Amino acid sequence: MNSKLLLVLICSLLALPQNYNQIFDNDNNVVNVESKFTRRAIASDYNGSIEDNQYTYPADVFTLRDSIEHFMYVYYGLAIDIDYKVTDYYSLINGLTYIELIQLMNGLEVKYANMTVIIDSDGEIVESEGSFNYIDPPNDDDEDWGSPVEAGFSLFEYLNLDHEEDQAVVEVISNDNNDSFMLTNISANHDSVVATKQYIKREDEELEKAWYFEFGLGEQFISASVSPDGEVVEFSSS
């Protein structure tokens, strides 16, 4: 798959080429429903302009979400909220609209696998930033993630915060997808914290499993990622 195809794949989310077969290999025009769970959007890092050969979806045919879902499913077998999702979109007074995407793997967000597509007031894609990458889906057995409570205890110890001594005291409430957990009674100073499964993409394109935490600490806002074995691999405060 050449770099031009990769570029157009990501940046055509809201704009279709006038002649699909002039740009894409015909084999890519086949919907493969069975493989949509493992196929991923592939692209190299880039930051540049796109050729003018485009056709914009009429605004009255699809909503923003519907146009993305339709295009990615029909032409690439990529399912929204399975292979990728829209995290934000907004317009500025200069007429530019920014659509932000994040890659998903096994239903989880992949940190640092982001795309921003910039569209002008005429519906033309003028610039793109970021990338999706092909990454083999990792083993996602629950036991490989370890315990969110243990990860929370490790983070509290890293921050020199008190926490309950007995993990059994901590109540764990999961969401419907079993990928985010509310930990209550973890500390006398924090009624609850939330631990969410995430992947972190590294430069070697390997994915690291981690538990992601966000919570307030005094006047600071803490965000941190903790590995299944309890190592704080990323930390920031603001």
C-alpha positions in Angstrom: 0.0 0.0 0.0 1.7 3.2 -1.1 2.0 6.5 0.8 -0.6 8.2 -1.4 -3.2 5.6 -0.7 -2.5 5.8 3.0 -2.8 9.6 3.0 -6.1 9.6 1.1 -7.5 6.8 3.3 -7.4 8.9 6.4 -8.1 12.3 4.9 -11.1 11.2 2.8 -13.4 10.8 5.8 -15.7 13.6 4.7 -14.7 13.9 1.1 -14.8 11.3 -1.7 -12.6 11.3 -4.8 -14.4 12.0 -8.1 -13.1 8.7 -9.5 -12.4 6.1 -6.9 -10.8 3.6 -9.1 -8.2 6.1 -10.4 -6.8 6.4 -6.9 -7.5 3.1 -5.1 -6.8 -0.5 -6.0 -10.0 -2.2 -7.0 -9.4 -4.9 -4.4 -9.9 -2.3 -1.7 -13.4 -1.5 -3.0 -14.7 -4.8 -1.5 -16.5 -4.8 1.8 -15.2 -7.5 4.0 -17.6 -7.7 7.0 -15.8 -10.6 8.7 -12.5 -8.8 8.8 -13.7 -5.4 10.0 -12.8 -6.2 13.6 -9.1 -6.8 12.8 -8.5 -4.4 9.8 -7.1 -1.1 10.8 -6.6 2.3 9.2 -2.9 2.4 8.1 -0.9 5.6 7.6 2.5 7.0 7.9 3.2 10.3 9.8 2.5 13.2 7.5 1.6 16.8 7.5 0.7 18.3 4.1 -1.8 19.4 1.6 -4.1 17.1 -0.4 -4.7 17.2 -4.2 -7.8 19.0 -5.3 -9.5 16.0 -7.0 -12.3 15.7 -4.4 -16.0 15.4 -4.1 -17.7 16.5 -0.9 -20.6 14.6 0.7 -23.8 16.7 0.4 -24.6 18.1 3.9 -28.2 17.1 3.7 -27.5 13.4 3.0 -25.5 12.4 6.1 -24.6 13.8 9.5 -20.9 14.1 10.3 -20.9 10.8 12.1 -23.0 9.0 9.5 -20.8 10.2 6.6 -17.7 8.9 8.4 -19.4 5.6 9.3 -20.7 5.1 5.8 -17.4 5.9 4.0 -15.1 3.9 6.2 -17.4 0.8 6.3 -18.3 0.7 2.6 -14.8 1.2 1.3 -12.5 -0.2 4.0 -14.6 -2.4 6.3 -13.6 -0.2 9.2 -16.3 0.2 11.8 -16.8 3.4 13.8 -16.4 2.8 17.6 -14.6 -0.5 16.8 -11.6 0.5 14.7 -11.7 4.3 15.3 -13.9 7.0 16.8 -14.4 10.7 16.4 -13.3 12.4 19.7 -14.1 16.0 18.8 -15.0 18.4 15.9 -15.3 22.1 16.0 -15.3 25.1 13.6 -13.4 28.4 14.0 -14.4 31.9 12.8 -12.0 31.6 9.9 -14.2 28.9 8.4 -11.9 25.9 9.2 -13.4 22.8 10.8 -11.3 20.4 12.8 -12.2 16.7 13.0 -10.3 14.7 15.6 -10.1 10.9 15.5 -8.4 8.3 17.6 -7.5 4.7 16.7 -9.2 1.9 18.6 -7.7 -1.6 19.3 -9.9 -4.3 20.8 -12.3 -1.5 21.6 -9.8 0.5 23.6 -8.3 3.9 22.7 -4.7 3.8 21.5 -2.9 6.8 23.1 -0.7 8.7 20.5 -2.6 7.2 17.6 -4.5 10.3 16.6 -5.6 12.1 13.5 -6.8 15.7 12.9 -8.4 16.5 9.6 -8.8 20.2 8.7 -11.6 21.2 6.3 -12.2 24.7 4.9 -15.6 26.4 4.5 -16.0 24.9 1.0 -15.7 21.4 2.3 -12.1 20.9 0.9 -9.6 19.0 3.0 -6.7 21.4 3.3 -4.4 19.7 5.8 -4.0 16.7 8.0 -1.9 15.9 11.1 -1.1 12.7 13.0 -1.4 9.1 11.9 -3.0 5.7 12.3 -0.7 2.7 12.2 -1.1 -1.0 11.5 -0.5 -2.8 14.8 -1.2 -6.4 15.4 -4.0 -6.8 18.0 -2.4 -7.8 21.3 -3.7 -10.5 23.6 -6.5 -9.0 25.6 -7.2 -11.6 28.3 -8.5 -10.0 31.5 -5.7 -11.7 33.5 -3.0 -9.9 31.5 -4.3 -6.6 32.7 -3.8 -7.3 36.4 -6.0 -5.6 38.9 -7.2 -2.0 38.7 -7.1 -1.8 42.5 -3.4 -2.9 42.5 -2.7 -0.3 39.9 -4.5 2.3 41.9 -2.6 1.4 45.0 0.7 1.7 43.1 -0.3 5.2 41.8 -1.2 6.3 45.3 2.1 5.1 46.7 3.9 6.9 43.8 2.2 10.1 44.9 2.8 9.4 48.6 -1.0 9.3 49.3 -2.6 7.2 51.9 -4.8 4.3 50.8 -6.6 1.4 52.3 -4.4 -1.5 53.4 -6.8 -4.2 52.4 -7.7 -4.4 48.7 -10.9 -6.3 49.6 -12.2 -3.1 51.2 -12.2 -1.3 47.8 -15.5 -1.7 45.9 -15.0 -2.1 42.2 -17.8 -1.2 39.8 -17.3 -1.8 36.1 -19.1 -0.3 33.1 -21.0 -2.3 30.5 -17.9 -2.8 28.4 -15.8 -4.0 31.3 -13.0 -1.6 30.3 -13.6 1.2 32.9 -13.8 0.7 36.7 -14.9 2.9 39.5 -12.9 2.3 42.7 -14.7 3.4 45.8 -13.3 3.5 49.3 -9.7 3.4 48.0 -8.7 6.2 50.3 -10.2 8.4 53.1 -9.3 11.5 51.0 -10.8 10.2 47.7 -14.3 8.8 47.7 -13.7 7.2 44.3 -11.3 7.2 41.3 -11.8 5.7 37.9 -9.3 3.3 36.2 -9.7 2.8 32.5 -7.9 0.3 30.2 -5.9 1.8 27.5 -3.1 1.0 25.0 -0.1 3.2 24.6 1.6 3.3 21.2 5.4 3.5 21.4 7.9 4.4 18.7 8.6 0.8 17.8 4.8 0.4 17.2 4.4 -2.0 20.1 1.4 -1.5 22.3 1.6 -1.3 26.0 -1.3 -2.2 28.3 -2.0 0.4 31.0 -4.5 1.6 33.5 -5.4 5.2 33.0 -6.3 7.4 35.9 -7.6 11.0 36.2 -8.5 12.8 39.4 -8.1 16.0 41.3 -5.5 16.4 44.0 -5.9 19.7 45.8 -5.5 22.4 43.2 -3.9 20.0 40.8 -5.4 17.7 38.2 -3.6 14.3 38.0 -3.4 12.0 35.0 -1.3 8.9 35.0 -0.9 5.5 33.3 0.1 2.5 35.3 1.3 -0.8 33.8 -0.4 -4.1 34.9 2.7 -4.9 37.1 2.3 -1.6 39.0 4.8 0.7 37.3 3.8 4.3 36.7 4.8 4.7 33.0 3.3 8.1 32.4 2.4 10.9 34.7 1.4 14.6 34.4 -0.2 17.2 36.6 -1.7 20.6 35.8 
